[in-house]
Amino acid sequence: MPSKTLPIFPVTAAVNEQNHLVIGGMDVVDLAAQFGTPLYVFDDATLRRQCAAFTKEFSSRYPGARALYASKALSMRPLLRLIAEEGLGLDVVSGGELAIAKAAGFPMERIYFHGNNKSSAELRQAVEWRIGRIVVDNFHELALLNEIAGATGRRQEILLRISPGVDPHTHHHTTTGILDSKFGFAIASGDAERAVQQALHMPHLDLLGIHIHLGSPIYETDPYREGINVAFKFAAAMRDTYGLRLKEFSPGGGFPIQYTVDKPTPPLADYAETIAGAIKDCCATWEFEPPAVFVEPGRAIVGRAGVALYTAGARKEIPQVRTYVSVDGGMGDNIRPAIYGSRYEALVANHVKDTRRERITIAGKYCESGDVLIKDIELPPVAAGDLIAIPASGAYCIAMSSNYNASPKPAVVLVKDGKATLWARRETADDLLRREAV
């Protein structure tokens, strides 16, 4: 495998004697033959390594710090069981994700529920299932949750999500901590202060602390320090004015992964050092007892662990313009390039070491001109039947997948020590028809 792509593929990636890509001891050509394509392959070793890395890097710098896996990146029962085995908590943003966690047997007390418009049914279910925390996002939810908790005879532990007004310098679609955002109580508008005042007087809610989330992916560490400073300054004012006790604090998630060879990420240790150091400094400055801290990696847990496999089909050459190679997937299973302009790398997985190069654009099969997975990438000549592997595909691809053009969603497998376990079968036409009522 070309050395420049190694940091992007799973940690077990290798090339065998047949010049095929191998992940988790499995030849991906064999995987494609067995399960078909498009196929999403997850590497057990990479998943577990990332879980352990977050636990180690943060807890070693801030004792007791915990990572909560942000399941919006990918929510599947077998994955959540693995996450639970590794000792992480869970961040859910919908009743559906909560139901998947429940079905997986995930410990309810380790679940935090986010979201900007939780329904009464979702909140009631969360309270009845006794999840750990609900992160309240707005005044409507604050009143609704107090009512629901009272009706069920419980006092629900909560955090308030506040917007610190910090720009993390990421894509505007994924910037969430600024004033002009649908998420959270803004400090600048006075809403955050009013939320603290109201929450402290609600009899069925127990306000434990505050939560911020700046956006994703964040390729700099300074925004975290800035956001933490703003949050603690606010918390100190709320303590002095209303008696807020800061028992818990979260700086959110947004930790990036490397998608392309020309855009590496800072080491995880740098993020942990910045976040832990900023919290300790703020506790000293504002005279707080150190609160319990949790961070919320999603992409950084599953992103590198996943590889998308496609089979090449039609080829269209436009002289002096572009050569399109179409594959059997596209925006239905990975919409990120279409909505974020996301860039990826790729390999021709059935002849990895071929040094010949041509510039091609890898297009999807969907009926949209914007259905392009990778524009203008240098690869060996690609013919129909070749296998294209796109790394860093573990986060948000399957989670945001659709049945556009009535296309079935792809299968998902886990590889470990030369064995493959089917996590999700490929959808069929019967699956597409099953929801129709008449």
C-alpha positions as CSV (number, residue, x, y, z in Angstrom):
1,M,0.0,0.0,0.0
2,P,1.3,3.5,-0.8
3,S,2.7,4.7,2.5
4,K,1.0,8.1,2.2
5,T,-2.4,6.6,2.6
6,L,-1.6,4.4,5.7
7,P,-2.8,7.0,8.3
8,I,-6.2,7.1,6.7
9,F,-7.0,3.3,6.4
10,P,-7.7,1.1,9.5
11,V,-4.7,0.1,11.6
12,T,-4.8,-3.4,10.3
13,A,-4.7,-2.4,6.6
14,A,-2.1,-4.3,4.5
15,V,-1.4,-5.7,1.0
16,N,-1.2,-9.4,0.4
17,E,0.7,-11.4,-2.2
18,Q,-2.1,-11.1,-4.7
19,N,-1.7,-7.3,-4.5
20,H,-5.1,-7.0,-2.8
21,L,-6.0,-4.7,0.1
22,V,-6.4,-6.6,3.4
23,I,-8.3,-5.3,6.4
24,G,-8.5,-7.2,9.7
25,G,-6.8,-10.2,8.0
26,M,-9.5,-10.4,5.3
27,D,-8.8,-9.9,1.6
28,V,-11.4,-7.2,0.6
29,V,-11.8,-8.9,-2.8
30,D,-13.1,-12.0,-1.0
31,L,-15.3,-9.8,1.1
32,A,-16.8,-8.2,-2.0
33,A,-17.4,-11.6,-3.5
34,Q,-19.1,-12.9,-0.4
35,F,-21.2,-9.9,0.6
36,G,-21.5,-7.9,-2.6
37,T,-20.9,-4.2,-3.1
38,P,-21.3,-1.5,-2.1
39,L,-20.0,-2.9,1.2
40,Y,-19.0,-1.1,4.4
41,V,-16.2,-2.9,6.2
42,F,-15.3,-2.0,9.9
43,D,-12.1,-3.0,11.6
44,D,-12.5,-4.3,15.2
45,A,-8.9,-3.4,16.1
46,T,-9.3,0.3,15.0
47,L,-12.6,0.7,16.8
48,R,-11.2,-0.6,20.1
49,R,-8.0,1.3,19.8
50,Q,-9.8,4.6,19.4
51,C,-12.0,3.9,22.4
52,A,-9.0,3.1,24.5
53,A,-7.1,6.2,23.2
54,F,-9.9,8.6,24.3
55,T,-10.1,7.0,27.7
56,K,-6.4,7.1,28.2
57,E,-5.6,10.5,26.8
58,F,-8.3,12.3,28.8
59,S,-8.4,10.4,32.1
60,S,-4.6,10.5,32.4
61,R,-4.8,14.4,32.3
62,Y,-8.1,14.8,34.1
63,P,-8.9,11.9,36.5
64,G,-12.4,10.5,36.0
65,A,-12.9,12.1,32.6
66,R,-15.2,9.9,30.4
67,A,-15.8,9.6,26.7
68,L,-19.3,9.3,25.5
69,Y,-19.6,7.9,22.0
70,A,-21.7,10.2,19.8
71,S,-23.9,7.6,18.2
72,K,-25.2,9.9,15.5
73,A,-22.0,9.0,13.6
74,L,-23.2,5.4,13.4
75,S,-25.8,3.7,15.5
76,M,-26.0,-0.1,15.3
77,R,-26.6,-2.7,18.0
78,P,-23.4,-4.6,17.6
79,L,-21.4,-1.4,17.5
80,L,-23.0,-0.1,20.7
81,R,-22.3,-3.4,22.4
82,L,-18.6,-3.0,21.5
83,I,-18.7,0.6,22.8
84,A,-20.2,-0.6,26.1
85,E,-17.5,-3.3,26.4
86,E,-14.8,-0.6,26.1
87,G,-16.3,1.3,29.0
88,L,-17.6,4.4,27.1
89,G,-20.8,6.2,27.7
90,L,-23.3,7.1,24.9
91,D,-24.6,10.3,23.4
92,V,-28.0,10.0,21.6
93,V,-29.9,12.6,19.8
94,S,-33.2,10.9,19.0
95,G,-35.7,8.4,20.3
96,G,-34.6,6.0,17.6
97,E,-31.0,6.1,18.7
98,L,-32.2,5.6,22.3
99,A,-34.2,2.6,21.2
100,I,-31.2,1.0,19.5
101,A,-29.2,1.6,22.6
102,K,-31.9,-0.1,24.7
103,A,-32.1,-3.1,22.3
104,A,-28.3,-3.4,22.5
105,G,-28.4,-3.6,26.3
106,F,-26.4,-0.4,26.7
107,P,-26.4,0.7,30.4
108,M,-29.0,3.3,30.6
109,E,-27.2,5.3,33.3
110,R,-24.4,5.9,30.9
111,I,-26.6,7.6,28.2
112,Y,-26.9,11.4,27.7
113,F,-29.7,12.6,25.5
114,H,-29.1,15.6,23.2
115,G,-31.3,17.3,20.5
116,N,-32.9,20.6,19.7
117,N,-36.5,19.4,19.4
118,K,-37.1,16.3,21.5
119,S,-40.7,15.2,21.4
120,S,-42.8,14.6,24.5
121,A,-42.8,10.9,23.6
122,E,-39.0,10.9,23.4
123,L,-38.6,12.7,26.7
124,R,-41.1,10.4,28.4
125,Q,-39.3,7.3,27.2
126,A,-35.9,8.7,28.4
127,V,-37.3,9.5,31.8
128,E,-39.1,6.1,32.2
129,W,-36.0,4.2,31.1
130,R,-33.9,6.2,33.7
131,I,-31.2,7.4,31.4
132,G,-28.3,9.2,32.9
133,R,-28.7,12.8,31.8
134,I,-30.9,14.9,29.5
135,V,-29.1,17.8,27.9
136,V,-31.8,20.5,27.7
137,D,-31.6,22.7,24.6
138,N,-34.4,25.3,24.8
139,F,-37.2,26.7,27.0
140,H,-39.9,24.6,25.5
141,E,-38.0,21.4,26.4
142,L,-37.2,22.8,29.9
143,A,-40.9,23.2,30.8
144,L,-42.0,20.0,29.0
145,L,-39.4,17.9,30.7
146,N,-40.2,19.3,34.2
147,E,-43.9,18.4,33.5
148,I,-43.0,14.8,32.3
149,A,-40.6,14.1,35.2
150,G,-43.2,15.3,37.7
151,A,-45.9,13.1,36.1
152,T,-43.6,10.0,36.4
153,G,-42.6,10.9,40.0
154,R,-39.0,11.5,39.2
155,R,-36.5,14.2,39.5
156,Q,-34.6,14.2,36.3
157,E,-30.9,15.1,36.2
158,I,-30.1,17.6,33.4
159,L,-27.4,19.8,31.9
160,L,-28.1,22.9,29.9
161,R,-26.6,23.3,26.5
162,I,-25.3,26.8,26.1
163,S,-24.0,28.6,23.0
164,P,-20.7,30.4,23.9
165,G,-20.4,32.3,20.7
166,V,-17.2,30.7,19.6
167,D,-16.4,30.0,15.9
168,P,-14.5,26.7,15.5
169,H,-13.6,27.5,11.8
170,T,-15.3,24.5,10.3
171,H,-18.0,24.1,7.6
172,H,-21.0,26.4,8.3
173,H,-23.4,23.4,8.2
174,T,-21.6,21.9,11.2
175,T,-20.8,25.0,13.2
176,T,-23.1,24.9,16.3
177,G,-21.6,27.1,19.1
178,I,-22.2,30.5,17.5
179,L,-25.0,32.9,18.3
180,D,-26.8,32.2,15.0
181,S,-27.5,28.5,15.6
182,K,-30.6,26.5,16.2
183,F,-28.8,24.7,19.1
184,G,-28.6,25.8,22.8
185,F,-29.2,28.8,25.0
186,A,-27.1,31.7,23.8
187,I,-25.1,33.6,26.4
188,A,-25.1,36.7,24.3
189,S,-28.9,37.0,24.1
190,G,-29.4,36.4,27.8
191,D,-31.2,33.1,27.2
192,A,-28.6,31.1,29.0
193,E,-28.9,33.1,32.2
194,R,-32.7,32.8,32.0
195,A,-32.5,29.1,31.5
196,V,-30.3,28.7,34.6
197,Q,-32.6,30.7,36.7
198,Q,-35.7,28.8,35.5
199,A,-34.1,25.3,35.8
200,L,-32.9,25.9,39.4
201,H,-36.5,26.7,40.4
202,M,-38.1,23.7,38.6
203,P,-39.0,21.1,41.2
204,H,-38.7,18.0,39.1
205,L,-35.3,18.9,37.5
206,D,-31.8,18.7,39.0
207,L,-29.4,21.0,37.2
208,L,-26.0,19.4,37.4
209,G,-24.0,21.6,35.0
210,I,-23.5,22.9,31.5
211,H,-22.6,21.6,28.1
212,I,-21.2,23.2,25.0
213,H,-20.5,21.9,21.5
214,L,-18.7,24.1,19.0
215,G,-19.1,22.2,15.8
216,S,-17.4,19.4,13.8
217,P,-14.8,18.5,12.6
218,I,-12.5,21.0,14.5
219,Y,-8.9,20.9,13.2
220,E,-7.6,23.4,15.8
221,T,-7.3,23.1,19.6
222,D,-7.7,26.8,20.4
223,P,-11.5,27.0,19.9
224,Y,-11.9,24.4,22.7
225,R,-9.8,26.6,25.1
226,E,-11.8,29.7,24.1
227,G,-15.1,27.9,24.5
228,I,-14.2,26.5,27.9
229,N,-13.1,29.9,29.2
230,V,-16.4,31.5,28.1
231,A,-18.4,28.7,29.6
232,F,-16.7,28.8,33.0
233,K,-16.9,32.6,33.2
234,F,-20.6,32.3,32.6
235,A,-20.9,29.4,35.2
236,A,-19.1,31.6,37.8
237,A,-21.6,34.4,37.2
238,M,-24.5,32.0,37.5
239,R,-23.0,30.6,40.7
240,D,-22.6,34.0,42.3
241,T,-26.0,35.2,41.2
242,Y,-28.3,32.1,41.4
243,G,-26.3,29.5,43.3
244,L,-25.5,27.3,40.4
245,R,-23.4,24.3,41.4
246,L,-21.2,23.1,38.6
247,K,-21.0,19.3,39.2
248,E,-20.6,18.3,35.5
249,F,-19.2,20.0,32.4
250,S,-18.8,18.9,28.8
251,P,-16.8,20.7,26.1
252,G,-18.7,18.6,23.5
253,G,-17.0,16.7,20.6
254,G,-16.0,17.6,17.1
255,F,-12.8,15.7,17.1
256,P,-11.6,15.2,13.5
257,I,-10.1,12.4,11.5
258,Q,-7.8,12.5,8.6
259,Y,-9.7,12.2,5.3
260,T,-6.9,13.1,2.8
261,V,-3.2,12.9,2.8
262,D,-2.7,16.7,2.6
263,K,-4.8,17.4,5.7
264,P,-3.5,15.6,8.8
265,T,-5.1,16.2,12.2
266,P,-3.4,17.3,15.5
267,P,-2.7,14.3,17.8
268,L,-5.5,13.4,20.2
269,A,-3.1,14.1,23.0
270,D,-3.1,17.8,21.9
271,Y,-6.8,18.0,22.3
272,A,-6.8,16.3,25.6
273,E,-4.0,18.5,26.9
274,T,-5.8,21.6,25.8
275,I,-9.2,20.7,27.2
276,A,-7.9,19.3,30.5
277,G,-5.6,22.2,30.9
278,A,-8.2,24.8,30.2
279,I,-10.7,23.2,32.6
280,K,-8.1,23.1,35.4
281,D,-7.1,26.7,34.7
282,C,-10.7,27.8,34.8
283,C,-11.4,26.0,38.1
284,A,-8.4,27.8,39.6
285,T,-9.4,31.2,38.2
286,W,-13.0,31.0,39.1
287,E,-12.6,28.9,42.3
288,F,-14.6,25.9,41.3
289,E,-14.2,22.4,42.6
290,P,-13.2,20.3,39.6
291,P,-16.5,19.0,38.0
292,A,-16.9,15.7,36.4
293,V,-16.0,16.0,32.7
294,F,-17.1,14.1,29.6
295,V,-16.2,14.5,25.9
296,E,-18.2,13.2,23.0
297,P,-16.2,11.6,20.1
298,G,-18.2,10.1,17.3
299,R,-16.4,10.5,14.0
300,A,-13.1,10.0,15.9
301,I,-14.2,6.6,17.1
302,V,-15.7,5.1,14.0
303,G,-14.4,7.2,11.1
304,R,-11.0,5.6,10.4
305,A,-12.4,2.1,11.2
306,G,-14.7,2.0,8.2
307,V,-13.9,1.5,4.6
308,A,-16.4,1.7,1.7
309,L,-16.0,-0.8,-1.1
310,Y,-17.5,-0.2,-4.6
311,T,-17.3,-2.0,-7.9
312,A,-16.4,0.1,-10.9
313,G,-18.7,0.0,-13.9
314,A,-19.2,2.5,-16.7
315,R,-16.4,4.8,-17.9
316,K,-16.9,8.0,-19.7
317,E,-13.9,9.9,-21.2
318,I,-14.4,13.6,-22.2
319,P,-11.2,14.6,-24.0
320,Q,-9.4,17.5,-22.3
321,V,-12.1,17.8,-19.7
322,R,-12.6,14.8,-17.4
323,T,-12.8,11.0,-17.2
324,Y,-15.7,9.6,-15.2
325,V,-15.6,6.2,-13.6
326,S,-19.0,5.3,-12.1
327,V,-19.4,2.9,-9.2
328,D,-22.3,1.0,-7.8
329,G,-22.9,3.3,-4.9
330,G,-22.7,7.0,-4.3
331,M,-24.7,9.7,-2.6
332,G,-27.3,7.1,-1.3
333,D,-24.6,5.6,1.0
334,N,-22.3,8.7,1.3
335,I,-23.9,12.0,0.9
336,R,-21.1,14.0,2.5
337,P,-19.3,15.0,-0.7
338,A,-22.6,16.4,-2.1
339,I,-23.6,18.4,1.0
340,Y,-20.3,19.3,2.6
341,G,-17.9,19.2,-0.4
342,S,-16.0,16.5,1.6
343,R,-12.8,15.1,0.1
344,Y,-11.7,11.5,0.2
345,E,-8.8,9.3,-0.9
346,A,-9.2,5.9,-2.7
347,L,-7.3,2.8,-3.7
348,V,-7.9,0.3,-6.5
349,A,-8.2,-2.5,-4.0
350,N,-7.6,-5.4,-6.4
351,H,-4.2,-4.0,-7.7
352,V,-3.0,-1.7,-4.9
353,K,0.6,-1.4,-5.9
354,D,0.1,-0.6,-9.5
355,T,2.2,2.6,-10.0
356,R,0.5,3.7,-13.2
357,R,-1.6,6.9,-12.8
358,E,-4.5,8.6,-14.6
359,R,-6.8,11.3,-13.3
360,I,-10.3,10.2,-12.9
361,T,-13.5,11.3,-11.2
362,I,-15.3,8.6,-9.2
363,A,-19.0,9.2,-9.8
364,G,-22.0,7.5,-8.2
365,K,-24.9,5.8,-9.8
366,Y,-27.7,8.1,-8.7
367,C,-29.6,10.4,-11.0
368,E,-28.0,13.7,-9.8
369,S,-25.1,15.5,-11.4
370,G,-23.8,16.2,-7.9
371,D,-23.5,12.5,-7.2
372,V,-19.7,12.5,-7.2
373,L,-17.7,10.7,-4.6
374,I,-14.2,12.0,-5.5
375,K,-13.4,14.6,-8.1
376,D,-10.0,14.4,-10.0
377,I,-8.1,11.8,-8.1
378,E,-4.9,10.1,-9.4
379,L,-5.3,6.3,-9.5
380,P,-4.1,3.4,-11.6
381,P,-6.3,2.8,-14.7
382,V,-9.7,1.6,-13.6
383,A,-11.7,-0.9,-15.6
384,A,-15.2,-2.3,-15.1
385,G,-15.1,-4.9,-12.4
386,D,-12.3,-3.3,-10.4
387,L,-12.8,-2.7,-6.7
388,I,-12.5,0.8,-5.4
389,A,-11.8,1.2,-1.6
390,I,-12.5,4.6,0.0
391,P,-11.1,4.9,3.5
392,A,-12.3,7.1,6.5
393,S,-15.9,6.1,5.7
394,G,-17.0,4.9,9.0
395,A,-18.7,8.0,10.3
396,Y,-22.0,9.5,8.9
397,C,-22.0,7.6,5.6
398,I,-24.3,4.7,6.7
399,A,-25.9,7.0,9.3
400,M,-27.0,9.5,6.7
401,S,-27.7,6.9,4.0
402,S,-31.0,6.9,2.1
403,N,-33.1,4.9,-0.4
404,Y,-32.9,7.5,-3.1
405,N,-33.8,6.1,-6.5
406,A,-35.3,3.2,-4.5
407,S,-31.8,1.8,-4.0
408,P,-31.2,-0.7,-1.2
409,K,-28.8,0.3,1.5
410,P,-25.5,-1.6,1.6
411,A,-24.4,-4.4,3.9
412,V,-22.1,-3.7,6.8
413,V,-19.5,-6.2,8.1
414,L,-17.0,-6.3,11.0
415,V,-13.6,-7.9,10.4
416,K,-11.3,-9.3,13.1
417,D,-8.4,-11.8,12.9
418,G,-9.3,-13.1,9.5
419,K,-13.0,-13.5,10.1
420,A,-15.9,-11.4,9.0
421,T,-19.2,-10.9,10.9
422,L,-22.2,-9.6,9.2
423,W,-23.5,-6.6,11.1
424,A,-26.3,-5.6,8.7
425,R,-27.5,-7.4,5.6
426,R,-28.0,-5.7,2.3
427,E,-31.5,-4.4,1.9
428,T,-33.8,-6.0,-0.7
429,A,-36.7,-4.8,-2.8
430,D,-39.0,-6.4,-0.2
431,D,-37.5,-4.1,2.5
432,L,-38.3,-1.1,0.3
433,L,-41.9,-2.2,-0.1
434,R,-42.6,-3.2,3.5
435,R,-43.5,0.3,4.9
436,E,-46.1,0.9,2.3
437,A,-49.6,0.5,3.7
438,V,-51.6,-0.2,0.6
